[in-house]
C-alpha cells in the first residue's frame, strides 16, 4: 500500500535511472583535504590540533563549542598544514583545517568498537552519537545528538526514518538502503532505544521498490520497525510533510516535530550511527551521488569528508560539456558552488553538474497570476505575494502572509511559468524582516 | 580563482512557461474556431484574423511608443484577440473588431501595466465597450447558412439567440433550437459560442494540461444550473436548467473567460466563491435583467471583486487547526 502524500507538491522528472543501479564505490582521497569548522547547524567547532601536528584517521580535530554544534574528525592520516579561511560550499570563507594526506590511513587508537547495543544505556548512545560528530545527513546537517535529546516534558511516541530521497538525481540514500539495510535498521534500533520509543517507521518513496523490498525482508529480524511506502512527490522528504504523510498529523506552525511526539532521522544518519556503535569510527565519510547532464560519468561514491569537489569530479573524468551550474545537493534545494575548491562536507548528498538545458534558466517575465505556486505550495502559502510585496519592501504584509512558514523547498519557483525567482524573493524578504527587527531592538 | 555561476535554489524549472501556456489556450480554442467557420462560413475566420492581428499590432505599437521591449512573443495578445473575436457576432463590420482590440489592448491591458496587471478581463471589457457603443452591430445575429458578404450585409434577416427567445418579447413566436442543436452547434450567437462540443474539447485539453483547474468552471456552471432550475420556471424547481447551461456564452465564459489568470482569485477557496458568484449573477441577469445574456457582465463584476475575495480566503496555513 502506498501512503497518499500531503497536499500540494510537484512531480519533477526524478533522473534517478542513471545512478540507482550503480554500486557505491570508494573514492580515493586526494593529497590535500579541507575541513571547514562549520559543517553543521550551530556554533563553529574549535580546532584542537596545531599546525604541523600529525593526525590519524578518526582523530578529533575540532571540538563542538556549544550544545548545538558538532565534533569534527580527520578522515585521513597526515599533517595539519594550515588552519585558515577556505572556500565553504555555501560560498563564504570559513576557517578550515587543511590536512596533507600521507596515504597511510593510520587509524587513531581511540577508535574502538563500543559495547553491544543491548548493554548500552540511552544516555550512552546519545553520548556516542555526540562524540562521533553525527549530524542530519539529509542536507540540513542539524546535530543528531540535539535531536535525540528532546526536552523532558515532551514524550516521543515514535521515530520516522526518512528514506524519501525526493530530490531528483539523488540515489545516495537509495544505495545505502540496498547495500546496507542491516546498518540502517541497526541504527534505527539504536536511535529508538536512545529516544525510549518502541515503534518506528522507515518511510521510502514508492519509486524505490527494490529498496523497500530489501528493507522489509531485513526488518523481520528487528523489533518495532515498519517499512512504509509513501507516494513519490516532491517535497516528500521534508520533515513536516513526511510526518503528515505517515501519521496524518500536522506539526503546528512554529512548533517542532517533537511537540507532537515524533522525531525524524535520515537514512544515512542511521547508517552512520550503526557504524560508530559497531566500529567506533566517527563520521568521516558519506555517500555522494555524482550526476547531471554535464558530468562525464554518473557514480555513487563513498567520499571521505574534506575531499575538494574538483578531486571528485576529476575522478569521473571531468565534464562532458561546459556545466551551467555545479551543485552540492539536489537541484531543488542544493547550493550552487562558487568554486570547485569547496570540499565535500557532512551534509553533501550529491554533486550535480547541470547543463544549460537542464537548468532551464530562461527569461523572467511578469507574474501572470496563474496560481500554480499557490496550488503546489506544501505549506499552503501564496508565494506570488512574496514576490509582489517583496518588491515593495512591505515587510509587515510579508509577515502577515506567513513568510516564515516557508521552508524554501522551491516547488513554487520550479512550477512558475514566468520563471520568477520566488525562493530568492522569499529569502530576501526573511532577511530584511530579521534585520529590521534587529535594528528595532 | 575561476568562479562559477550561482543562484538561489531551485536549479531546475518546469518546461511550461508563459508562452507555452498561452499556446495551449490557443490550441484549446481551435476546435471552437473550426466550428465557427463550419457554421458561419469563412467570414468568421476573417473577423477572427482581423481581431487577432490588430490586438498583436496594438500591443507591439505600445512597446514601440514607450521604447520598451515588445511583449507580443508571450502570445497573450493572440489569446486576447481570439477571445474577443469569439465574443462578437459574425455580421459586424470589419472595422469594429479593430476598435475592440484597441480598447482591449491599449486601455484595459497596457494602461494598467500589461500582462497579469489588468483588473478586468480584457476581452469581456472590450465586448462591453462595443456593445455599449454599437449596440445594433453587436446584436445582429443571423441564421446558420445565411450567405454573408465580406464588406456589406444590407439585407441580413436578423434572427434571435436561444436565450433571447426564452426571454420572450420581440422574438415571440420563434422556435427554440433543440438541446442537440445547442450541443453540437448551429444556433445563432457570437462566433465562438455556437458549439458547446467544440468548446468542451478544448476545455478537456486545458484541464489535462493543468492550465486551468476544475474550480472556477465547474462551480460557475453548476451554480447556473442550480439557480436556473430553482428560479427559472413558472414555479420553483421547474426551470429548464439544461437549456441555460448549453445556450449562450456560459461554456465559453466558464472555461475560457472566467478562468483568466489575472482577473480571478489565486486562492483555491476564493476560486470556488468566485465561480459561484459568477453563476449566480449570470443567472439573475438572464432571468430578471434587461439583457438576455448575463455571463460576460457576471464575470466582469466578479473580476472587480477578486482582490476582496482573495483577501477573505487565504489558504489555511499548514498545521493550523480548523477554526482558530
HADDOCK unambig.tbl for C-alpha pairs under 7 A between the chains (distance, minus, plus):
assign (segid A and resid 250 and name CA) (segid B and resid 319 and name CA) 4.91 0.50 0.50
assign (segid A and resid 251 and name CA) (segid B and resid 319 and name CA) 5.28 0.50 0.50
assign (segid A and resid 252 and name CA) (segid B and resid 319 and name CA) 3.99 0.50 0.50
assign (segid A and resid 252 and name CA) (segid B and resid 320 and name CA) 5.89 0.50 0.50
assign (segid A and resid 253 and name CA) (segid B and resid 318 and name CA) 6.76 0.50 0.50
assign (segid A and resid 253 and name CA) (segid B and resid 319 and name CA) 5.35 0.50 0.50
assign (segid A and resid 253 and name CA) (segid B and resid 320 and name CA) 6.66 0.50 0.50
assign (segid A and resid 324 and name CA) (segid B and resid 5 and name CA) 6.94 0.50 0.50
assign (segid A and resid 325 and name CA) (segid B and resid 4 and name CA) 6.85 0.50 0.50
assign (segid A and resid 325 and name CA) (segid B and resid 5 and name CA) 5.77 0.50 0.50
assign (segid A and resid 325 and name CA) (segid B and resid 6 and name CA) 6.75 0.50 0.50
assign (segid A and resid 331 and name CA) (segid B and resid 10 and name CA) 5.88 0.50 0.50
assign (segid A and resid 331 and name CA) (segid B and resid 11 and name CA) 4.97 0.50 0.50
assign (segid A and resid 331 and name CA) (segid B and resid 12 and name CA) 6.05 0.50 0.50
assign (segid A and resid 332 and name CA) (segid B and resid 9 and name CA) 5.98 0.50 0.50
assign (segid A and resid 332 and name CA) (segid B and resid 10 and name CA) 4.21 0.50 0.50
assign (segid A and resid 332 and name CA) (segid B and resid 11 and name CA) 5.93 0.50 0.50
assign (segid A and resid 332 and name CA) (segid B and resid 12 and name CA) 6.76 0.50 0.50
assign (segid A and resid 333 and name CA) (segid B and resid 9 and name CA) 5.44 0.50 0.50
assign (segid A and resid 333 and name CA) (segid B and resid 10 and name CA) 5.67 0.50 0.50
assign (segid A and resid 334 and name CA) (segid B and resid 9 and name CA) 6.45 0.50 0.50
assign (segid A and resid 335 and name CA) (segid B and resid 9 and name CA) 6.58 0.50 0.50
assign (segid A and resid 336 and name CA) (segid B and resid 6 and name CA) 4.98 0.50 0.50
assign (segid A and resid 336 and name CA) (segid B and resid 7 and name CA) 6.38 0.50 0.50
assign (segid A and resid 337 and name CA) (segid B and resid 4 and name CA) 6.60 0.50 0.50
assign (segid A and resid 337 and name CA) (segid B and resid 6 and name CA) 6.31 0.50 0.50
assign (segid A and resid 338 and name CA) (segid B and resid 3 and name CA) 5.26 0.50 0.50
assign (segid A and resid 338 and name CA) (segid B and resid 4 and name CA) 4.88 0.50 0.50
assign (segid A and resid 338 and name CA) (segid B and resid 5 and name CA) 6.66 0.50 0.50
assign (segid A and resid 338 and name CA) (segid B and resid 6 and name CA) 6.30 0.50 0.50
assign (segid A and resid 339 and name CA) (segid B and resid 2 and name CA) 6.62 0.50 0.50
assign (segid A and resid 339 and name CA) (segid B and resid 3 and name CA) 5.39 0.50 0.50
assign (segid A and resid 339 and name CA) (segid B and resid 4 and name CA) 5.92 0.50 0.50
assign (segid A and resid 358 and name CA) (segid B and resid 12 and name CA) 6.44 0.50 0.50
assign (segid A and resid 359 and name CA) (segid B and resid 11 and name CA) 5.69 0.50 0.50
assign (segid A and resid 359 and name CA) (segid B and resid 12 and name CA) 4.75 0.50 0.50
assign (segid A and resid 359 and name CA) (segid B and resid 13 and name CA) 6.76 0.50 0.50
assign (segid A and resid 360 and name CA) (segid B and resid 12 and name CA) 6.17 0.50 0.50
assign (segid A and resid 360 and name CA) (segid B and resid 13 and name CA) 5.78 0.50 0.50
assign (segid A and resid 366 and name CA) (segid B and resid 115 and name CA) 6.98 0.50 0.50
assign (segid A and resid 366 and name CA) (segid B and resid 116 and name CA) 6.91 0.50 0.50
assign (segid A and resid 367 and name CA) (segid B and resid 116 and name CA) 6.01 0.50 0.50
assign (segid A and resid 368 and name CA) (segid B and resid 115 and name CA) 6.36 0.50 0.50
assign (segid A and resid 368 and name CA) (segid B and resid 116 and name CA) 4.18 0.50 0.50
assign (segid A and resid 368 and name CA) (segid B and resid 261 and name CA) 6.37 0.50 0.50
assign (segid A and resid 368 and name CA) (segid B and resid 262 and name CA) 6.00 0.50 0.50
assign (segid A and resid 369 and name CA) (segid B and resid 116 and name CA) 6.14 0.50 0.50
assign (segid A and resid 369 and name CA) (segid B and resid 261 and name CA) 5.34 0.50 0.50
assign (segid A and resid 369 and name CA) (segid B and resid 262 and name CA) 5.30 0.50 0.50
assign (segid A and resid 369 and name CA) (segid B and resid 266 and name CA) 6.77 0.50 0.50
assign (segid A and resid 370 and name CA) (segid B and resid 261 and name CA) 4.95 0.50 0.50
assign (segid A and resid 371 and name CA) (segid B and resid 266 and name CA) 4.76 0.50 0.50
assign (segid A and resid 374 and name CA) (segid B and resid 266 and name CA) 6.89 0.50 0.50
assign (segid A and resid 374 and name CA) (segid B and resid 267 and name CA) 6.80 0.50 0.50
assign (segid A and resid 379 and name CA) (segid B and resid 317 and name CA) 6.23 0.50 0.50
assign (segid A and resid 379 and name CA) (segid B and resid 318 and name CA) 4.90 0.50 0.50
assign (segid A and resid 380 and name CA) (segid B and resid 315 and name CA) 5.75 0.50 0.50
assign (segid A and resid 380 and name CA) (segid B and resid 316 and name CA) 6.44 0.50 0.50
assign (segid A and resid 380 and name CA) (segid B and resid 317 and name CA) 5.14 0.50 0.50
assign (segid A and resid 380 and name CA) (segid B and resid 318 and name CA) 5.82 0.50 0.50
assign (segid A and resid 381 and name CA) (segid B and resid 315 and name CA) 6.74 0.50 0.50
assign (segid A and resid 381 and name CA) (segid B and resid 317 and name CA) 6.56 0.50 0.50
assign (segid A and resid 410 and name CA) (segid B and resid 9 and name CA) 6.64 0.50 0.50
assign (segid A and resid 410 and name CA) (segid B and resid 10 and name CA) 5.26 0.50 0.50
assign (segid A and resid 413 and name CA) (segid B and resid 10 and name CA) 6.82 0.50 0.50
assign (segid A and resid 414 and name CA) (segid B and resid 10 and name CA) 6.57 0.50 0.50
assign (segid A and resid 414 and name CA) (segid B and resid 12 and name CA) 6.40 0.50 0.50
assign (segid A and resid 414 and name CA) (segid B and resid 13 and name CA) 4.44 0.50 0.50
assign (segid A and resid 414 and name CA) (segid B and resid 14 and name CA) 5.74 0.50 0.50
assign (segid A and resid 415 and name CA) (segid B and resid 13 and name CA) 6.55 0.50 0.50
assign (segid A and resid 415 and name CA) (segid B and resid 14 and name CA) 5.60 0.50 0.50
assign (segid A and resid 417 and name CA) (segid B and resid 16 and name CA) 5.78 0.50 0.50
assign (segid A and resid 417 and name CA) (segid B and resid 17 and name CA) 3.67 0.50 0.50
assign (segid A and resid 417 and name CA) (segid B and resid 18 and name CA) 5.01 0.50 0.50
assign (segid A and resid 418 and name CA) (segid B and resid 17 and name CA) 5.89 0.50 0.50
assign (segid A and resid 418 and name CA) (segid B and resid 18 and name CA) 5.67 0.50 0.50
assign (segid A and resid 423 and name CA) (segid B and resid 8 and name CA) 6.90 0.50 0.50
assign (segid A and resid 423 and name CA) (segid B and resid 9 and name CA) 6.87 0.50 0.50
assign (segid A and resid 424 and name CA) (segid B and resid 8 and name CA) 5.67 0.50 0.50
